Amino acid sequence: MPHPDVVVVGCGVIGASIAYYLASGGAKVVILERGQAGGHASRASAGLLHPISDPDAPEAFRLLSDASFAMFSALVAAIREQTGIDAGLRQVGWLRVALQEAAADDLRARFRVAAPHGHLAEWLSPEEVWAMEPNLSTAAVAGLRLPAGAQVNARMLQQGLLEAAARRGAKLRIGAEAASFVVQTGAVAGVTLSDGEVVLGGHTVVAAGAWSAGLLNQLGLSTPVRPLRGQIILLQARPPQPLSQIVFCSDVYLSPQVDGSTILGATYEDVGFDDRPTAVGLSFLLLNGIRVAPAYANATFLEARIGLRPSSPDGMPILGAVPGWDGVSLAIGHSADGVLLSPITGLLIAQRVLGQSPDMSLEPFSLHRFGQ
């Protein structure tokens, strides 16, 4: 069997997007997945999408996020046309709510950031917040409405990307764990699986999420990507009038779904590779969710979902070259922004691997910034 042009390690939403854009560019791709498809970070994602309004976000990260956000409509339409899979993109809007004056100061800072960058933003009084969302707490002191806020079904997006890539010849291998790299004449030439099988390829892309650091240790790299456990809860809403949009308040968000359920998220826990649902994590979400939206106190608990998000020290992804090594690229460390950044990551990495000039510079996201 001929060697593939590219070996992609990891088939989460990032790996799936890279495979899709590579296959669309004519590359022969093999995707290796150690576990089940979408069983990690993608499982604990509500698929929330919006240009960055964080006042502390670096400009390079803001531009990357804006570019990726702008790609979703065309990408989801293309996947639906090519595969029949609907990733469920909905522009329902976001509402950020403050229950204390200190939190209102944060909303004002976000408002100042959003307006100059062309992101529609509307400041709301407490009365306007309650009129818009009667299920929210009457303790609200201010609100920030972001009409462009959207969401996508993360698992359907990943499945659609994989299916579209497969229709262009990409091969997905489930249960194929990359254990080490194959090195030939100072360059990476593929990977060796945990069962000893060697998978050679012209280029290797590491998109293995929280497990990437262990693999990259084989190249003598101390890669600063660690898992952060994310717990979310799926509720069946029972309030008389469901939320009409995604609501954020302090440490939690409530994301209404088309089937009448609501996602309540999310925790960010530095506990290593412990992917258990915990009493303290779920109680944190429930107590704070009900504090924000008291009408949900009578909601039905459907399930808890847990994922391990691959996080970098500065919260930005690590993209592009591996210092000192040819034949390998990185697409890791996306943290909770993996779904948002999946289109632009897939495009930029595919352009790099195919020898094209990337639409955006990868330098701000290089591993070099951590002294490697």
FIMAR-753748 format. One record per residue: residue number from 1; x, y, z of N, C-alpha, C in turn. Coordinates in steps of 0.05 Angstrom, whole numbers. Layout:
i_neast_nnorth_nup_caeast_canorth_caup_ceast_cnorth_cup
NUM_X_Y_Z_X_Y_Z_X_Y_Z
...
//
This chain:
i_neast_nnorth_nup_caeast_canorth_caup_ceast_cnorth_cup
1_17_-24_0_0_0_0_18_25_0
2_13_44_-18_29_69_-19_27_84_7
3_50_97_14_49_114_38_32_139_33
4_18_148_54_2_173_50_21_197_48
5_10_218_37_25_244_37_27_255_65
6_5_252_81_5_264_107_-8_245_127
7_5_243_151_-6_228_173_-16_249_194
8_-42_248_200_-53_266_220_-58_250_246
9_-45_258_267_-48_244_293_-70_258_309
10_-93_246_311_-115_258_326_-138_264_308
11_-162_256_315_-186_261_298_-207_277_313
12_-199_293_333_-218_312_344_-225_333_324
13_-239_353_332_-249_373_312_-225_387_298
14_-202_390_312_-179_402_300_-167_383_279
15_-161_358_287_-150_339_268_-169_334_244
16_-195_333_250_-215_329_228_-214_352_208
17_-212_377_218_-211_400_201_-185_400_184
18_-163_393_196_-138_392_181_-140_371_159
19_-151_347_166_-154_326_146_-172_335_123
20_-193_349_130_-212_359_109_-198_378_90
21_-184_398_100_-171_417_82_-148_405_67
22_-134_386_79_-112_372_65_-124_355_42
23_-145_340_48_-157_323_27_-169_340_5
24_-181_363_13_-192_381_-7_-170_392_-25
25_-146_394_-15_-123_403_-31_-109_382_-47
26_-120_357_-46_-110_336_-62_-90_317_-48
27_-86_321_-22_-67_304_-8_-80_277_-1
28_-63_256_0_-72_230_10_-66_230_40
29_-88_226_56_-86_230_85_-94_205_100
30_-79_199_121_-87_179_140_-90_192_167
31_-112_188_181_-118_199_207_-116_177_228
32_-100_181_248_-97_162_270_-110_172_295
33_-126_155_307_-141_163_332_-137_141_353
34_-126_148_376_-120_129_397_-146_117_410
35_-167_133_411_-191_124_425_-215_125_405
36_-237_136_414_-260_138_397_-261_166_385
37_-273_168_362_-274_194_348_-291_214_365
38_-279_237_372_-294_257_386_-299_250_415
39_-282_233_427_-287_224_454_-274_241_475
40_-261_263_468_-246_278_488_-256_306_490
41_-241_326_481_-249_354_484_-275_360_470
42_-279_348_446_-303_354_431_-329_346_446
43_-326_325_462_-350_315_477_-360_335_497
44_-342_351_508_-349_370_529_-350_399_518
45_-358_401_493_-360_427_480_-389_434_473
46_-397_458_480_-423_468_472_-422_481_444
47_-399_482_432_-397_493_405_-403_523_403
48_-394_538_423_-400_567_424_-381_582_406
49_-393_601_391_-377_615_370_-382_645_373
50_-360_660_374_-363_689_373_-335_701_370
51_-333_723_354_-307_738_355_-300_745_383
52_-274_745_389_-265_749_416_-271_777_426
53_-284_779_450_-289_805_462_-274_808_489
54_-256_790_494_-240_790_519_-221_814_518
55_-223_833_536_-205_856_535_-176_849_539
56_-169_826_549_-141_818_553_-130_801_530
57_-146_795_510_-137_777_489_-117_791_471
58_-94_778_464_-75_790_446_-87_795_419
59_-77_815_405_-88_822_379_-86_799_359
60_-63_784_360_-60_762_341_-82_741_345
61_-88_736_370_-109_716_377_-136_726_368
62_-141_752_372_-166_764_363_-170_761_333
63_-149_767_318_-150_765_289_-154_736_280
64_-141_717_293_-144_689_286_-173_680_291
65_-184_689_314_-211_681_321_-232_694_302
66_-228_719_295_-246_732_276_-246_718_249
67_-222_711_240_-220_698_214_-234_671_214
68_-231_656_236_-243_630_237_-273_632_239
69_-282_651_256_-311_655_259_-324_661_232
70_-311_677_216_-322_685_190_-323_662_170
71_-309_640_175_-309_617_157_-332_598_161
72_-345_599_184_-364_578_192_-388_575_173
73_-400_597_165_-424_594_148_-418_579_123
74_-397_586_109_-390_573_84_-381_544_89
75_-366_539_110_-356_512_116_-379_494_122
76_-398_502_140_-420_485_147_-438_479_123
77_-442_499_106_-458_495_82_-444_475_63
78_-417_477_61_-403_458_43_-404_430_54
79_-402_426_80_-404_400_92_-431_388_87
80_-452_404_91_-479_395_87_-483_386_58
81_-473_402_39_-476_395_11_-461_370_3
82_-437_367_15_-420_344_7_-427_318_21
83_-439_320_45_-444_296_61_-472_292_70
84_-488_313_70_-515_312_81_-516_316_111
85_-493_319_124_-491_323_152_-494_353_159
86_-513_359_176_-518_387_184_-505_392_211
87_-486_410_212_-472_416_237_-487_434_255
88_-511_443_247_-529_457_265_-520_485_273
89_-509_499_254_-500_527_259_-524_545_263
90_-525_559_286_-547_577_292_-536_603_304
91_-544_625_293_-537_651_304_-559_660_322
92_-557_652_348_-579_658_367_-572_682_384
93_-547_691_383_-539_713_400_-529_705_427
94_-512_721_439_-502_717_466_-511_740_483
95_-517_734_508_-523_754_528_-506_749_553
96_-488_769_558_-471_768_582_-485_784_604
97_-488_772_627_-503_785_649_-485_788_673
98_-488_811_687_-473_816_712_-493_816_735
99_-486_802_756_-503_801_780_-492_820_802
100_-467_830_798_-455_849_817_-442_872_801
101_-438_894_814_-426_917_800_-398_912_790
102_-383_896_806_-356_889_797_-357_874_770
103_-376_856_768_-379_841_742_-388_859_720
104_-403_880_727_-412_899_706_-388_914_695
105_-368_919_711_-343_932_701_-330_915_680
106_-330_888_684_-319_870_663_-335_872_637
107_-362_874_640_-378_877_616_-372_903_601
108_-368_924_616_-361_950_603_-335_948_588
109_-316_933_599_-290_930_585_-294_914_560
110_-310_893_561_-316_877_537_-331_894_516
111_-349_911_525_-364_928_507_-345_947_492
112_-325_958_507_-306_976_494_-289_962_474
113_-283_936_478_-267_921_459_-283_913_435
114_-308_905_439_-325_895_417_-331_917_397
115_-339_940_406_-349_961_388_-328_970_367
116_-303_976_374_-284_985_354_-277_964_333
117_-280_938_340_-273_917_321_-296_909_303
118_-318_924_304_-340_918_286_-359_897_296
119_-356_887_321_-374_867_332_-398_882_344
120_-421_876_334_-445_889_344_-448_883_374
121_-453_903_389_-455_900_418_-476_920_428
122_-493_911_447_-514_929_457_-513_927_488
123_-512_951_501_-512_952_530_-541_952_540
124_-547_935_560_-574_932_570_-576_939_599
125_-598_953_606_-604_959_634_-616_934_646
126_-618_933_673_-631_910_686_-659_904_675
127_-674_925_671_-702_922_661_-702_909_633
128_-683_917_617_-681_906_589_-672_877_590
129_-654_870_609_-646_842_612_-670_825_618
130_-686_833_638_-708_816_647_-730_815_625
131_-734_837_611_-754_836_589_-745_817_567
132_-719_815_562_-709_798_542_-709_769_550
133_-701_764_576_-699_736_586_-712_735_614
134_-738_730_615_-753_730_641_-743_708_661
135_-729_688_651_-720_666_668_-695_673_684
136_-683_696_679_-658_703_693_-664_716_720
137_-643_716_736_-645_727_763_-652_757_763
138_-669_765_781_-676_793_784_-653_809_797
139_-632_795_805_-608_809_816_-590_820_794
140_-597_816_769_-580_826_747_-578_856_749
141_-554_867_746_-550_896_747_-543_907_719
142_-536_890_700_-530_900_673_-527_876_654
143_-529_881_628_-525_860_608_-511_871_584
144_-497_853_570_-484_860_544_-494_840_524
145_-508_850_504_-519_833_483_-500_833_459
146_-493_809_449_-475_805_426_-491_790_405
147_-505_803_387_-523_789_368_-509_770_350
148_-483_774_344_-469_756_326_-463_729_339
149_-466_726_365_-460_701_379_-475_678_367
150_-461_656_363_-473_632_350_-464_607_364
151_-475_585_355_-466_559_364_-468_538_342
152_-453_517_345_-453_495_326_-452_469_342
153_-463_448_331_-461_422_344_-433_411_339
154_-417_411_360_-389_404_357_-385_375_346
155_-401_357_356_-398_329_347_-406_325_318
156_-428_339_310_-436_337_282_-416_351_264
157_-404_373_273_-384_387_257_-360_368_253
158_-351_355_274_-329_337_271_-335_314_253
159_-359_302_256_-367_280_239_-369_288_210
160_-380_312_206_-382_323_178_-355_327_165
161_-336_338_180_-309_342_170_-296_316_163
162_-299_296_181_-287_270_175_-300_256_151
163_-326_258_149_-340_245_126_-332_259_100
164_-331_286_100_-323_300_76_-294_294_68
165_-277_291_88_-249_283_82_-248_255_71
166_-264_237_82_-265_209_73_-274_208_44
167_-293_224_36_-302_224_9_-281_234_-11
168_-260_246_0_-238_255_-16_-214_236_-13
169_-219_213_-1_-198_193_0_-184_190_27
170_-190_207_47_-176_205_73_-185_179_87
171_-166_167_101_-171_142_115_-169_147_145
172_-190_139_160_-190_142_189_-186_115_202
173_-166_114_220_-160_89_235_-165_93_265
174_-186_81_275_-193_83_303_-178_63_319
175_-169_70_343_-154_52_359_-125_50_351
176_-115_69_335_-87_69_327_-73_91_342
177_-58_83_363_-45_102_381_-16_106_372
178_-10_131_366_18_138_358_34_139_384
179_55_122_385_72_120_409_98_135_406
180_108_137_382_134_150_377_136_158_348
181_156_174_342_160_183_314_181_165_301
182_178_163_275_198_150_258_216_173_248
183_242_171_254_261_192_246_280_181_226
184_282_195_203_301_187_182_316_211_173
185_343_209_174_361_231_165_353_258_178
186_347_257_204_341_282_218_314_294_214
187_296_279_202_269_289_197_248_268_205
188_225_277_212_203_259_219_191_248_194
189_189_221_193_180_207_169_154_191_175
190_142_195_197_118_180_204_118_174_234
191_102_154_242_99_147_270_99_117_273
192_107_108_297_104_80_304_81_78_324
193_63_59_319_39_55_336_47_39_360
194_29_40_380_34_26_405_37_-4_401
195_26_-15_380_28_-44_375_53_-51_357
196_69_-30_352_93_-34_336_91_-29_307
197_67_-25_296_64_-20_268_76_8_261
198_90_9_239_101_34_229_83_46_207
199_76_71_211_59_85_191_76_108_180
200_86_106_156_102_126_144_86_146_128
201_95_171_126_82_191_111_101_214_104
202_94_228_83_111_250_75_113_273_96
203_91_276_111_90_297_132_72_286_154
204_79_293_179_63_285_202_52_310_216
205_26_311_222_14_333_236_5_322_263
206_14_335_284_6_327_312_-18_344_320
207_-41_331_323_-65_345_332_-79_327_353
208_-63_317_371_-72_296_390_-82_308_416
209_-89_334_416_-101_346_440_-83_344_464
210_-96_337_487_-81_336_512_-60_315_513
211_-60_296_494_-40_274_493_-16_281_475
212_-16_305_464_5_313_446_33_315_460
213_33_326_484_58_330_498_74_305_502
214_60_283_509_74_257_513_87_247_488
215_73_251_465_85_242_440_109_259_432
216_106_285_436_128_304_428_152_301_446
217_149_289_469_172_284_486_192_266_472
218_182_250_452_200_232_437_220_248_420
219_214_273_415_232_290_400_249_308_418
220_248_302_443_263_318_462_251_345_468
221_225_348_464_212_373_468_195_372_494
222_198_393_510_181_396_533_158_415_525
223_137_403_515_115_419_504_95_427_526
224_90_453_529_74_462_552_44_460_547
225_34_436_541_6_432_537_-3_412_558
226_-24_419_573_-33_402_594_-64_399_592
227_-75_378_602_-104_375_601_-118_391_623
228_-140_403_615_-158_416_635_-185_402_632
229_-194_390_654_-220_376_653_-243_395_651
230_-260_390_632_-285_406_629_-309_388_633
231_-326_396_652_-351_382_657_-374_400_648
232_-393_389_634_-417_403_627_-441_385_633
233_-464_398_636_-489_383_643_-510_389_621
234_-525_368_614_-547_371_596_-573_370_612
235_-589_391_610_-614_394_625_-637_394_605
236_-660_383_614_-685_387_599_-700_410_612
237_-702_432_598_-713_456_610_-742_452_617
238_-750_464_640_-779_463_648_-790_491_653
239_-775_512_649_-787_539_653_-809_544_633
240_-828_561_639_-851_566_620_-842_578_594
241_-820_593_594_-810_604_569_-780_599_568
242_-770_582_550_-742_575_549_-725_600_542
243_-699_598_548_-681_619_540_-681_622_510
244_-679_646_500_-679_651_472_-651_653_460
245_-630_654_478_-603_658_469_-584_646_489
246_-558_646_483_-538_636_501_-532_657_522
247_-533_649_547_-529_667_569_-504_660_585
248_-487_681_589_-463_678_605_-466_695_630
249_-456_684_652_-455_700_677_-432_689_694
250_-412_705_699_-390_697_716_-377_671_706
251_-381_649_721_-367_625_715_-383_604_699
252_-407_610_691_-423_590_677_-437_602_653
253_-447_584_636_-464_593_613_-487_573_611
254_-509_582_599_-531_565_592_-537_568_562
255_-536_545_548_-538_545_519_-563_529_511
256_-585_542_503_-609_527_495_-605_513_468
257_-615_488_467_-612_472_443_-638_470_427
258_-636_462_402_-660_461_385_-681_440_395
259_-671_419_410_-690_399_420_-703_406_446
260_-699_430_456_-711_439_481_-693_435_505
261_-671_421_502_-652_417_524_-634_442_527
262_-619_443_548_-601_465_553_-574_454_563
263_-552_463_551_-526_456_561_-517_476_582
264_-510_466_606_-500_483_627_-470_477_631
265_-453_497_627_-424_492_629_-410_516_641
266_-385_515_645_-369_491_643_-347_495_664
267_-335_472_672_-313_474_691_-286_474_676
268_-266_485_690_-238_485_679_-220_476_702
269_-214_450_702_-201_438_725_-174_426_718
270_-153_435_732_-126_425_727_-121_401_744
271_-130_377_734_-129_352_749_-116_330_733
272_-99_337_714_-86_317_698_-106_302_680
273_-101_277_676_-118_261_658_-141_247_672
274_-150_258_694_-173_248_708_-199_258_694
275_-213_240_680_-236_248_665_-262_239_678
276_-263_238_705_-287_230_719_-306_253_723
277_-332_249_722_-351_269_731_-349_270_762
278_-349_293_774_-345_295_803_-369_310_815
279_-374_303_840_-395_316_855_-390_346_858
280_-365_354_863_-360_382_867_-362_397_841
281_-354_385_819_-356_399_793_-385_402_784
282_-401_381_786_-429_383_778_-445_401_796
283_-439_400_822_-454_417_841_-447_447_836
284_-421_452_829_-413_480_822_-430_490_799
285_-433_474_778_-449_482_755_-478_486_762
286_-489_467_776_-518_469_782_-524_493_801
287_-508_496_821_-514_519_840_-511_546_826
288_-490_549_810_-486_574_796_-506_578_773
289_-513_556_760_-532_558_738_-560_567_748
290_-568_555_771_-594_563_783_-593_591_794
291_-570_599_804_-567_627_813_-571_647_791
292_-561_640_767_-564_658_744_-593_656_733
293_-603_632_731_-630_628_719_-646_611_738
294_-659_623_758_-674_607_779_-695_589_767
295_-706_595_744_-727_579_732_-717_551_726
296_-691_547_724_-680_521_717_-678_503_742
297_-686_511_765_-685_495_789_-701_469_786
298_-722_470_769_-739_447_765_-733_432_739
299_-710_438_726_-703_425_702_-696_396_707
300_-699_379_688_-692_350_690_-662_347_683
301_-648_333_700_-620_326_695_-618_303_675
302_-607_308_652_-605_287_632_-578_272_632
303_-556_286_631_-530_273_632_-508_293_637
304_-485_282_646_-461_298_648_-441_289_627
305_-426_308_616_-406_302_596_-379_313_605
306_-358_298_600_-332_306_609_-312_304_586
307_-295_324_584_-274_323_564_-248_336_576
308_-226_329_564_-200_340_572_-190_359_550
309_-190_385_557_-182_405_538_-152_409_538
310_-140_411_515_-111_415_513_-104_444_516
311_-92_452_538_-88_481_544_-58_488_544
312_-52_512_534_-25_523_535_-24_544_557
313_0_552_565_3_571_587_-9_598_581
314_-9_608_556_-20_634_550_-48_633_538
315_-60_608_536_-87_606_526_-89_606_496
316_-67_609_482_-67_609_452_-57_583_442
317_-67_575_418_-58_549_406_-28_550_398
318_-17_527_395_10_524_385_8_512_357
319_17_528_337_12_521_309_39_522_294
320_42_504_275_64_507_256_87_488_261
321_111_499_257_135_482_257_143_472_284
322_158_450_284_171_439_308_200_447_307
323_210_464_325_237_473_324_257_450_321
324_274_452_301_295_433_297_287_408_282
325_262_406_273_253_382_260_238_388_234
326_244_375_213_229_377_188_208_354_187
327_189_357_170_169_336_165_147_334_186
328_145_354_203_124_352_224_113_380_231
329_88_381_236_74_406_243_57_402_268
330_52_424_282_36_423_307_10_438_303
331_-11_427_316_-37_440_318_-49_432_344
332_-39_444_366_-46_435_393_-51_460_411
333_-61_454_435_-64_475_455_-87_494_452
334_-108_486_439_-131_504_433_-149_509_457
335_-145_494_479_-162_497_503_-191_496_496
336_-207_514_506_-236_514_502_-244_526_475
337_-225_535_459_-231_548_434_-227_530_410
338_-225_504_414_-220_486_392_-240_487_370
339_-266_487_378_-287_488_357_-286_514_343
340_-284_536_357_-283_563_345_-260_564_325
341_-237_554_333_-212_557_316_-208_534_296
342_-226_515_295_-222_492_278_-220_499_248
343_-237_517_237_-235_522_209_-208_535_201
344_-200_556_216_-176_570_208_-151_553_214
345_-152_537_235_-129_519_240_-126_498_218
346_-148_486_210_-147_467_188_-136_479_162
347_-146_503_156_-137_516_131_-107_523_132
348_-98_536_154_-71_545_156_-51_522_157
349_-57_501_172_-39_478_173_-38_464_146
350_-61_461_133_-61_449_106_-44_465_87
351_-47_492_87_-31_508_70_-1_505_75
352_6_503_100_34_499_107_45_473_96
353_30_451_101_38_425_94_40_422_63
354_21_435_49_20_433_20_39_452_6
355_55_467_22_75_485_10_64_511_0
356_40_518_9_27_543_1_33_565_22
357_30_590_14_33_612_32_9_614_50
358_11_611_76_-12_613_94_-26_640_92
359_-53_640_95_-68_664_94_-61_683_118
360_-51_672_139_-43_687_163_-17_676_173
361_-1_693_185_24_685_196_20_666_221
362_35_645_222_34_627_244_54_634_266
363_71_654_261_92_661_280_82_668_308
364_60_683_311_51_689_338_43_664_354
365_39_642_340_29_617_353_51_595_353
366_75_603_347_97_583_346_105_573_373
367_115_549_374_126_538_399_150_554_409
368_162_569_391_185_586_398_179_605_421
369_154_613_424_147_633_444_150_623_472
370_153_596_475_157_585_502_187_577_506
371_204_588_488_233_583_492_243_557_481
372_227_543_465_237_518_453_256_524_430
//
